[in-house]
Amino acid sequence: MSKVSKYLIFVLCGAILVASQAFAADKTMVIKFAHNGNTIMEDPQNVACYAFEKMLEEKSNGAFDVQIYPAAQLGDARTIVEGVQMGAIEMGDVENGPMGRFVPVASIWDLPFLFLDLDHAHKVLDGPVGQQIQQKYLSVGIRHLAYNDGGFRYFTNSKRPIKTIDDMKGLKIRVMESEIMIDTINAFGASAIPMAFGEVYTALQQGVVDGQENPLNLIYSQKFYEVQKYLSLSGHFYYPRQYIVSEMFWQRLTPEQQQIIAECAKAACEIQREEFAKYETRMLGVLKDLGMEINEVEKDGFVKVSVEKVYPKFYKVIGEGDEARGKALVEQAQSAK
């Protein structure tokens, strides 16, 4: 083959490459964005997700087509995380419950009574501890973009008010599939029953479990007030949600596209936090009007059991095999007030 022929082939290949890149750049990229929350549009999770959709599509000049899949349409929390990990789902907004299966150190967020209030939680999540944990997701094919509020969780049940830790004895309580959460409820004296979120209402209705624990917005949206009489303001767990993106998808993007997605994710999570604080306050009144009996909780006994019996069991997991490191990380989170 002559030098001229080789040159022509080189030029032709170059032209094809440039054309294919131009076509790829012009083609709208679909982002399937999944969560397993409700479909109520005024719920903070949905307010934020649709704000993310609008912001990203506008700022990218239509380069992205964000398609929201709420209410576990693409699977429960763990299935969504697995889908993101494998690249079948581009993005998700997922609670922390299943995260310890993928990133063990993320189990720290499941510890009971870790945070005093939302401000304390935000300071830790957005600070060095939260950022350190975000980086761990890269090793499992997930990029962690930002935290938002799942909120503090409260007990409901159909048997009696829970005012002290002694009131937990004998109750069957549904929990998420988190080892820490299961062990915590058992340590409190109840029987923890792990169960998929979509099965909870029927289980409560049929008496398979006596109670459950969730933030106020989910107690409302799932209509648990129809099958639960007592709401106890325990605030025993705080759990974050997080915007995550498939690393496989991320690596197909330009640096500019990556930056736009990251900025929109953080902005959306800030919107969610602001909406959540207002929404939760409103929900307390709504649930009372719907007939729930609401009571305060003496937390000292719960905190004592948490620190003495639950925390030590998980220092090694949180420290990725190093118990001392896990304990230090927990203490760092507690002290960041």
C-alpha positions, -999 to 999 in steps of 0.1 A, spaced: 0 0 0 14 34 -10 20 62 14 -8 82 -3 -33 54 3 -22 51 39 -26 88 43 -61 88 28 -72 59 50 -58 78 80 -77 110 71 -109 90 64 -107 72 98 -101 106 115 -131 121 98 -153 91 109 -141 95 144 -148 132 145 -182 127 130 -191 100 156 -179 122 184 -200 150 171 -230 128 168 -225 115 204 -221 151 217 -254 161 200 -273 131 212 -295 136 243 -284 113 271 -312 98 292 -307 97 330 -330 72 347 -333 87 382 -349 62 407 -361 63 442 -384 42 464 -403 69 481 -439 80 474 -454 99 445 -468 128 465 -455 158 445 -452 181 476 -431 155 494 -396 170 498 -380 141 481 -401 147 450 -398 184 451 -360 180 450 -359 153 423 -380 173 399 -360 204 407 -329 184 398 -345 174 365 -354 210 356 -320 224 366 -299 198 348 -319 199 316 -317 237 315 -281 241 325 -270 214 301 -290 230 272 -309 198 267 -279 175 267 -297 153 294 -332 139 296 -339 132 332 -366 106 337 -378 102 373 -389 68 385 -405 71 420 -422 46 443 -398 17 437 -408 15 400 -372 3 393 -370 -17 425 -365 -13 463 -335 6 477 -310 -22 475 -321 -30 439 -317 6 429 -282 7 444 -273 -25 425 -287 -11 393 -266 21 397 -236 -1 404 -241 -21 373 -249 9 351 -285 -2 344 -298 29 363 -279 61 359 -288 78 392 -307 72 424 -318 89 456 -315 62 482 -317 60 520 -289 46 540 -305 13 550 -288 -9 523 -256 10 520 -236 -9 546 -238 -39 523 -219 -20 497 -197 3 518 -194 -10 554 -182 23 568 -216 39 558 -231 18 586 -221 46 609 -252 66 598 -274 38 611 -262 41 647 -290 51 671 -288 86 687 -257 96 668 -270 131 661 -286 157 684 -306 174 656 -306 182 619 -280 209 622 -256 185 638 -263 158 612 -257 183 583 -224 195 598 -211 159 600 -225 148 566 -211 178 548 -178 178 567 -147 156 568 -165 125 581 -192 126 554 -167 134 526 -144 105 537 -173 81 535 -184 95 501 -150 86 486 -155 49 496 -183 45 471 -159 48 441 -144 14 450 -178 -3 443 -186 15 411 -208 43 425 -201 80 428 -217 96 458 -227 132 449 -246 147 479 -266 139 511 -301 150 518 -325 143 547 -343 110 553 -350 126 587 -353 113 622 -373 82 627 -401 76 652 -419 46 665 -455 39 658 -475 9 670 -510 -4 677 -505 -17 712 -495 12 736 -476 45 738 -438 41 740 -427 65 766 -397 47 781 -375 18 769 -395 -6 791 -425 0 768 -406 -17 740 -407 -51 756 -427 -77 736 -434 -55 706 -427 -67 671 -412 -38 651 -406 -37 614 -371 -23 605 -351 -18 574 -326 -44 562 -297 -29 583 -278 -51 608 -273 -22 631 -310 -12 631 -320 -48 637 -296 -52 666 -307 -18 680 -344 -27 682 -336 -60 697 -313 -43 723 -342 -20 732 -362 -51 742 -385 -54 711 -383 -80 683 -369 -65 651 -386 -78 619 -367 -68 587 -391 -63 559 -393 -46 525 -409 -12 527 -437 -21 503 -449 -49 526 -452 -28 558 -488 -15 556 -502 -50 550 -481 -65 578 -493 -38 602 -529 -43 591 -528 -80 595 -509 -79 628 -478 -96 615 -459 -68 632 -471 -44 659 -453 -14 648 -427 3 626 -404 33 626 -401 60 600 -400 98 596 -432 116 598 -436 123 561 -435 85 554 -459 77 582 -483 101 565 -476 92 528 -479 54 535 -511 60 556 -497 41 585 -521 62 607 -549 40 594 -534 9 611 -514 25 639 -527 43 670 -496 55 688 -468 78 675 -438 82 699 -414 110 692 -383 89 699 -360 102 671 -339 71 677 -324 69 642 -314 96 618 -308 84 583 -296 103 553 -305 98 517 -280 103 490 -278 112 454 -257 85 437 -246 81 401 -232 51 382 -195 54 378 -198 37 344 -221 64 332 -200 91 349 -169 81 330 -187 86 297 -193 122 304 -171 153 297 -156 171 327 -181 200 320 -211 176 321 -198 160 353 -195 194 369 -231 204 359 -245 171 373 -226 175 406 -237 211 411 -273 203 403 -273 173 427 -259 195 456 -284 222 448 -313 198 447 -303 182 481 -302 217 496 -338 222 484 -348 189 498 -334 198 533 -352 231 534 -385 216 523 -381 187 547 -377 209 578 -410 227 569 -428 196 558 -420 175 590 -434 203 612 -466 204 592 -469 166 593 -470 164 630 -502 184 631 -517 165 602 -511 131 619 -526 144 651 -557 155 632 -559 121 616 -563 105 650 -528 94 660 -520 97 697 -487 115 700 -464 113 730 -429 124 740 -402 98 749 -378 97 778 -346 90 758 -320 84 786 -326 47 788 -325 43 750 -293 63 747 -276 43 775 -284 10 758 -273 24 724 -239 35 736 -231 5 758 -246 -24 739 -250 -13 702 -220 9 694 -192 -14 705 -206 -43 683 -200 -22 652 -168 -3 657 -149 -29 638 -173 -28 608 -173 10 607 -135 10 610 -132 -15 581 -116 -41 603 -100 -17 627 -121 -13 659 -101 16 673 -105 35 640 -142 28 639 -146 41 675 -126 72 666 -148 80 636 -180 77 657 -166 100 683 -155 125 656 -191 125 643 -206 129 678 -183 158 687 -188 178 655 -216 200 670 
